[in-house]
Amino acid sequence: MTPHQRKFWLIHGLAFVLILVTWLAGEAITGHAGRPLVALFYVLHIFPASIIFVLILFQWQIRSQAKHDAPAAANPDRFNALMHWLYDALLVALPLTGLLVFFDPAVPKTLNLTQAGWWQQLWYDRFFFHVHGWLFDVLLVAVVLSLLVTGVRRLLGR
């Protein structure tokens, strides 16, 4: 294995482990709500997510400086570049929506949600919690799509 391949597997393996721990801890939070153990799951959810967030911001800073030196056609694989841009955008948006989960509005006592409009039901049914989950689902779909395209390309020899 070449040094470049080792670095590739190390970076992608670390990203996978951080995202996996974040996801598993996030799932455990909902299952242990109201118990003291939930604090541990919050730490295991927020800490790796923060590491990913900071690393992506550093990566963007490095890329913004390197663009002046690198030729425009440095990455001929547009699909791969687009997918990594999508991953980065989602992995920056996820911590921001995760923070907004703490500010989900409470249902006013005077509002009967069964008779409220759809927008009120959506807004008061933990709106940011759902957006946070939807963004993670999009991330999972993007990863699976990328793996499928990469696998098909390898089978076809491209």
C-alpha positions as semicolon CSV with decimal commas, in nm:
position;residue;x (nm);y (nm);z (nm)
1;M;0,000;0,000;0,000
2;T;0,139;0,339;-0,098
3;P;0,168;0,626;0,150
4;H;-0,109;0,807;-0,039
5;Q;-0,339;0,505;-0,005
6;R;-0,260;0,474;0,367
7;K;-0,342;0,842;0,416
8;F;-0,664;0,799;0,215
9;W;-0,782;0,503;0,428
10;L;-0,676;0,672;0,751
11;I;-0,868;0,992;0,676
12;H;-1,179;0,816;0,549
13;G;-1,169;0,558;0,830
14;L;-1,140;0,831;1,093
15;A;-1,428;1,024;0,936
16;F;-1,638;0,706;0,931
17;V;-1,568;0,630;1,300
18;L;-1,643;0,989;1,408
19;I;-1,970;0,996;1,213
20;L;-2,066;0,648;1,338
21;V;-2,005;0,741;1,704
22;T;-2,198;1,066;1,656
23;W;-2,491;0,882;1,498
24;L;-2,504;0,601;1,756
25;A;-2,487;0,849;2,044
26;G;-2,760;1,059;1,881
27;E;-2,984;0,754;1,857
28;A;-2,909;0,669;2,222
29;I;-3,008;1,021;2,331
30;T;-3,366;0,970;2,217
31;G;-3,379;0,627;2,382
32;H;-3,250;0,749;2,719
33;A;-3,429;1,084;2,747
34;G;-3,494;1,180;3,108
35;R;-3,227;0,950;3,251
36;P;-2,889;1,059;3,390
37;L;-2,707;0,847;3,129
38;V;-2,831;1,080;2,855
39;A;-2,559;1,331;2,951
40;L;-2,291;1,082;2,843
41;F;-2,466;1,031;2,510
42;Y;-2,486;1,408;2,459
43;V;-2,108;1,431;2,510
44;L;-2,049;1,135;2,276
45;H;-2,276;1,301;2,019
46;I;-2,154;1,660;2,042
47;F;-1,777;1,607;2,086
48;P;-1,712;1,400;1,768
49;A;-1,953;1,621;1,573
50;S;-1,757;1,927;1,687
51;I;-1,431;1,765;1,578
52;I;-1,577;1,698;1,232
53;F;-1,709;2,056;1,212
54;V;-1,371;2,209;1,303
55;L;-1,178;1,978;1,068
56;I;-1,402;2,073;0,776
57;L;-1,356;2,442;0,852
58;F;-0,976;2,387;0,855
59;Q;-1,003;2,193;0,528
60;W;-1,198;2,479;0,368
61;Q;-0,935;2,727;0,488
62;I;-0,653;2,517;0,340
63;R;-0,842;2,469;0,012
64;S;-0,914;2,841;-0,017
65;Q;-0,541;2,915;0,011
66;A;-0,439;2,630;-0,222
67;K;-0,678;2,734;-0,502
68;H;-0,442;3,010;-0,603
69;D;-0,157;2,764;-0,654
70;A;-0,338;2,461;-0,799
71;P;-0,444;2,436;-1,164
72;A;-0,817;2,454;-1,237
73;A;-0,832;2,094;-1,359
74;A;-0,659;1,945;-1,052
75;N;-0,956;1,714;-0,983
76;P;-1,085;1,558;-1,307
77;D;-1,344;1,346;-1,121
78;R;-1,634;1,592;-1,101
79;F;-1,874;1,343;-0,936
80;N;-1,631;1,276;-0,653
81;A;-1,563;1,647;-0,608
82;L;-1,937;1,722;-0,603
83;M;-2,006;1,448;-0,349
84;H;-1,729;1,573;-0,119
85;W;-1,867;1,927;-0,148
86;L;-2,210;1,788;-0,049
87;Y;-2,061;1,596;0,245
88;D;-1,881;1,907;0,365
89;A;-2,193;2,123;0,334
90;L;-2,403;1,868;0,523
91;L;-2,139;1,815;0,790
92;V;-2,130;2,192;0,850
93;A;-2,510;2,226;0,848
94;L;-2,567;1,932;1,085
95;P;-2,398;2,088;1,392
96;L;-2,580;2,414;1,327
97;T;-2,920;2,243;1,310
98;G;-2,819;2,031;1,610
99;L;-2,765;2,350;1,806
100;L;-3,105;2,477;1,694
101;V;-3,268;2,160;1,833
102;F;-3,220;2,312;2,178
103;F;-3,433;2,608;2,069
104;D;-3,728;2,414;1,930
105;P;-4,036;2,611;2,032
106;A;-4,271;2,473;2,294
107;V;-4,638;2,439;2,206
108;P;-4,839;2,730;2,350
109;K;-5,096;2,609;2,604
110;T;-5,370;2,785;2,410
111;L;-5,296;2,598;2,084
112;N;-5,470;2,269;2,013
113;L;-5,236;2,094;1,768
114;T;-5,508;1,859;1,643
115;Q;-5,697;2,161;1,510
116;A;-5,394;2,369;1,410
117;G;-5,277;2,424;1,055
118;W;-5,008;2,202;0,903
119;W;-4,744;2,475;0,940
120;Q;-4,817;2,503;1,313
121;Q;-4,804;2,126;1,354
122;L;-4,470;2,113;1,172
123;W;-4,324;2,408;1,363
124;Y;-4,430;2,289;1,708
125;D;-4,349;1,921;1,649
126;R;-3,975;1,968;1,714
127;F;-3,909;2,127;1,375
128;F;-3,530;2,159;1,408
129;F;-3,505;1,805;1,545
130;H;-3,669;1,678;1,225
131;V;-3,453;1,899;1,000
132;H;-3,142;1,769;1,179
133;G;-3,256;1,410;1,118
134;W;-3,345;1,478;0,754
135;L;-3,001;1,627;0,686
136;F;-2,836;1,318;0,835
137;D;-3,058;1,098;0,617
138;V;-2,945;1,296;0,311
139;L;-2,584;1,240;0,421
140;L;-2,642;0,864;0,445
141;V;-2,810;0,853;0,101
142;A;-2,522;1,054;-0,048
143;V;-2,264;0,815;0,099
144;V;-2,451;0,510;-0,031
145;L;-2,487;0,671;-0,376
146;S;-2,117;0,753;-0,383
147;L;-2,024;0,397;-0,283
148;L;-2,254;0,253;-0,553
149;V;-2,115;0,480;-0,825
150;T;-1,757;0,401;-0,718
151;G;-1,834;0,027;-0,716
152;V;-1,994;0,038;-1,062
153;R;-1,701;0,239;-1,197
154;R;-1,455;-0,020;-1,064
155;L;-1,657;-0,304;-1,214
156;L;-1,659;-0,128;-1,551
157;G;-1,289;-0,045;-1,522
158;R;-1,324;0,334;-1,521
